[in-house]
Amino acid sequence: MKFIKNLLTDHVQRYPNMQLDDVYKLLQQAALGAGHAADSVESLESAFEQELSSLGDGPQEPLIDPISPDGKIARAHIRALAASNINPKVLFEAFVKTTRDEIESKDKLRKFCNCVIDISEEDILPFSSNETKEFFVELLESNLPFLRHSDIFRATYKPAYRIINLDYFPS
């Protein structure tokens, strides 16, 4: 539970306009990795190259943003990558390998969601306790569907990242 508190505190501070959808998406990625993005390598590469060439401005973000309790799953932010001397192909290859990992654990995601319900009264999130509980209980009852970032998050922060397993990304 401490990890989830710290993760959410950090992300709410960095992204004060994040919505409950975005909180859930973060937990989803931490628990399930990038397997849901397992399209063909060609389509993944095309989407990556298009995103890389049209980044635009966004928030200040670290290159590597660990999001799982073991520190192995991370959001790798593309703007930070573009500002570095790292070849973008390195990130892309780590992402493709990560999409092939079978780490999917809805049990882990259930635990993460229940942690959010448990900590909803601690003023970590900018939402009411009731709103948070209702949102996460509904997701749990709906068998934890995949969600996208909220429209507010996409418009405000223009997210540009890939979920990677850090075992595939050179330090």
C-alpha positions in Angstrom: 0.0 0.0 0.0 2.9 2.4 0.7 4.1 2.0 -2.9 0.7 2.9 -4.3 0.5 5.9 -2.0 3.9 7.1 -3.1 3.2 6.5 -6.8 -0.1 8.4 -6.6 1.3 11.2 -4.6 4.1 11.7 -7.1 1.8 11.6 -10.1 -0.9 13.9 -8.7 1.9 16.4 -7.9 3.3 16.1 -11.4 -0.2 16.0 -13.1 -2.6 17.9 -10.9 -5.3 17.7 -13.5 -5.3 13.9 -13.6 -8.7 12.3 -13.4 -9.7 9.0 -11.8 -9.4 7.4 -15.3 -5.8 8.4 -15.3 -5.2 7.0 -11.8 -6.6 3.7 -13.0 -4.6 3.7 -16.2 -1.4 4.2 -14.2 -2.3 1.2 -11.9 -3.4 -0.8 -15.0 0.0 -0.3 -16.6 1.9 -1.1 -13.4 0.0 -4.4 -13.0 -0.4 -5.5 -16.6 2.5 -4.0 -18.4 2.2 -3.3 -22.1 0.8 -6.6 -23.4 -2.4 -5.0 -24.4 -0.5 -3.0 -27.1 0.8 -6.1 -28.8 0.0 -5.1 -32.4 2.3 -6.0 -35.3 5.8 -4.6 -35.0 5.3 -2.6 -38.1 2.2 -0.8 -36.8 3.9 -0.2 -33.4 6.9 1.2 -35.2 4.8 3.5 -37.4 2.9 4.8 -34.4 6.1 5.4 -32.5 7.8 7.2 -35.4 4.7 9.4 -35.9 4.6 10.3 -32.2 8.3 11.0 -32.1 8.1 13.4 -35.1 5.1 15.3 -33.7 5.8 15.6 -30.0 5.1 19.3 -29.2 5.4 20.7 -25.7 4.5 18.8 -22.6 5.3 18.6 -18.9 8.8 18.2 -17.5 9.1 14.4 -17.1 11.9 12.0 -16.3 13.1 9.7 -19.1 12.4 6.6 -16.9 9.5 6.7 -14.5 9.2 3.4 -12.6 5.6 2.5 -11.9 5.6 -1.1 -10.5 6.5 -2.1 -6.9 9.5 -4.1 -8.1 10.7 -1.1 -10.2 10.9 -3.1 -13.4 7.9 -1.7 -15.2 8.2 2.0 -16.2 6.8 4.7 -18.4 9.6 5.8 -20.7 8.8 9.4 -21.7 9.4 10.1 -25.3 10.0 13.9 -24.9 12.7 13.2 -22.4 14.1 10.6 -24.8 14.2 13.1 -27.7 16.1 15.6 -25.5 18.7 12.9 -24.6 21.5 11.4 -26.7 19.8 7.9 -26.6 18.8 6.4 -29.9 15.0 6.2 -30.0 15.3 2.7 -31.5 16.6 1.5 -28.1 13.3 2.5 -26.5 11.2 1.1 -29.3 13.0 -2.3 -29.0 12.5 -2.3 -25.3 8.8 -1.5 -25.8 8.3 -4.3 -28.4 10.0 -6.9 -26.0 7.8 -5.7 -23.2 4.6 -6.2 -25.2 5.6 -9.8 -25.5 6.0 -10.3 -21.7 3.3 -12.2 -20.1 3.1 -10.4 -16.8 -0.7 -9.8 -16.9 -2.1 -10.1 -13.5 -5.6 -8.9 -12.9 -5.2 -10.1 -9.3 -2.4 -7.5 -8.9 -4.6 -4.8 -10.5 -7.4 -5.8 -8.1 -5.1 -5.3 -5.2 -3.9 -1.9 -6.5 -7.5 -0.8 -6.9 -8.4 -2.0 -3.5 -5.4 0.0 -2.1 -6.8 3.1 -3.7 -10.2 2.5 -2.1 -8.5 2.0 1.2 -6.5 5.2 1.0 -9.2 7.3 -0.6 -9.8 9.1 2.7 -6.2 10.2 3.2 -6.3 13.3 0.9 -3.7 11.8 -1.5 -6.1 12.2 -4.5 -7.9 15.4 -5.5 -11.2 13.6 -5.5 -13.8 12.9 -2.8 -13.6 9.6 -1.0 -17.0 8.6 -2.2 -16.3 9.5 -5.8 -13.0 7.4 -5.7 -14.7 4.5 -4.0 -17.6 4.4 -6.4 -15.3 4.7 -9.4 -13.0 1.8 -8.3 -15.8 -0.4 -7.1 -17.5 -0.1 -10.5 -14.2 -1.0 -12.3 -13.8 -4.1 -10.0 -17.4 -5.1 -10.7 -16.8 -4.7 -14.4 -13.8 -7.1 -14.4 -11.3 -4.3 -14.7 -11.7 -3.1 -18.3 -8.9 -1.2 -20.2 -9.4 2.5 -20.1 -7.7 5.4 -22.0 -6.4 8.6 -20.4 -9.1 11.1 -19.8 -9.7 13.8 -22.3 -8.5 16.4 -19.7 -5.2 14.5 -19.2 -4.6 14.1 -22.9 -5.4 17.8 -23.6 -3.4 19.2 -20.7 -0.3 16.9 -20.7 -0.2 15.4 -24.2 1.1 12.0 -22.8 3.9 10.6 -24.9 5.5 7.5 -23.4 5.9 3.7 -23.8 5.5 1.1 -21.1 8.8 -0.9 -20.8 10.3 -3.5 -18.7 13.6 -2.0 -17.6 15.4 -5.3 -18.1 15.2 -4.5 -21.8 16.4 -0.9 -21.5 20.2 -0.3 -21.0 20.9 1.8 -17.9 
